[in-house]
Every structure is written in C-alpha cells, then in structure tokens.
Amino acid sequence: MRKGLFIAHVGLVLYAVFHLITNFQAGTFLSDVVSNNIDPTLFMVFNLLGLFPLAFLLYGLKHLEMNRKQWVFLSMGFMLGGFVLTIPFIEGQIQSKKVSKRTHIVALVGLILSVMTIGYGIILGDFSAYYQAFLSDSFVHIMTIDFIFLYGLSIYLSKISHQKYWIAGIPVIGLFYLLFQDTD
C-alpha cells in the first residue's frame, strides 16, 4: 500500500512540475472565480476540491491514528489537495476506530453539499467550456489532474476499509456516503 501510494504521489508532483515548466499557460480562471464569472462546471470541480479534503479528514479521523504531522497534512489539503493529502495515508496504518456523532453529521453535511455542487455543475455547466479551460489554463489543468488523483485515492482507501467500496465510484458523494454510513 505505502509503496504504491508513494509512487502515485511522486508521479502527481512530477507531472505538475513538468507541466508548469514545459506548458505553463496563464488563464483567467482565478480572476473569474474572484469576479464570480465562472462556468458552473469549473465551479463544481473547484468546490469539490474543497470538499475532498474534508472527506479525507473525516476518513483520517475514522481510520488513522492521527498524530500532529498527519493533522497538519490533512488540514493543508484544503489548499494543496492531493499534493499533501496522500502523505498521511502513506505513513499511517489504516484501522477502524470509534468516532463521535459529530463526525457522522459532518459527513452528512459533506454528502449534501457534494450532491448540490455536482447537480449544479452538471445541470447548468458547459463541459466544452471546461475542456477549453483545461487546455488553455494551467491552473485548471493541474486542478483537474488533482481531482482525478483524489478520486482514485478515495476509491483505493474505500476498498481497504469498506465492504461496499464500489460506492466510492461516485466522485466525492460516494466517499461521504461511506463515511456517513460507517457507524460504530
């Protein structure tokens, strides 16, 4: 487990660095976010990258013996995504433990927010605009690769710790659902 996660993590970091060195393209994504002039599909992925770290933090609470370093890396995931979220799972042992009811409530809130965010992006979004942004904006490109990486990590971790891991095949929603259903 650790070796595979380490290789995937290094691959993600190397890809991002290689892309920025060889193909950096400054787009308008960040200014569009600030000016609230963003396509709903871009908005969806951007916000799901904020919900993924919450899901991984809840997963860590439930399945890792959390030390200070792991708390720091899981907390930094809200800013740096998969570039730091993988580290606690490389170093830690996955094991189930009891969590408070608050953890389940937070998982439910994350589940609801994920459903709303994905619904908004799919119903109102323009996937061709997303594709163009993916090709022309390095931030969107790396953000998308990070999302795909975290999606794969969520399936992998769910397979280790849940019998119905296939539910994690639904991006973000599946992991929150498993964490919500994971009662003590």
Secondary structure, 3 states (H helix, E strand, C coil): CHHHHHHHHHHHHHHHHHHHHHHCCCCCHHHHHHCCCCCHHHHHHHHHHHHHHHHHHHHHHHHCCCCHHHHHHHHHHHHHCHHHHHHHHHHCCCCCCCCCHHHHHHHHHHHHHHHHHHHHHHHHCCHHHHHHHHHHCHHHHHHHHHHHHHHHHHHHHHHHHCCCHHHHHCCCHHHHHHHHHCCC
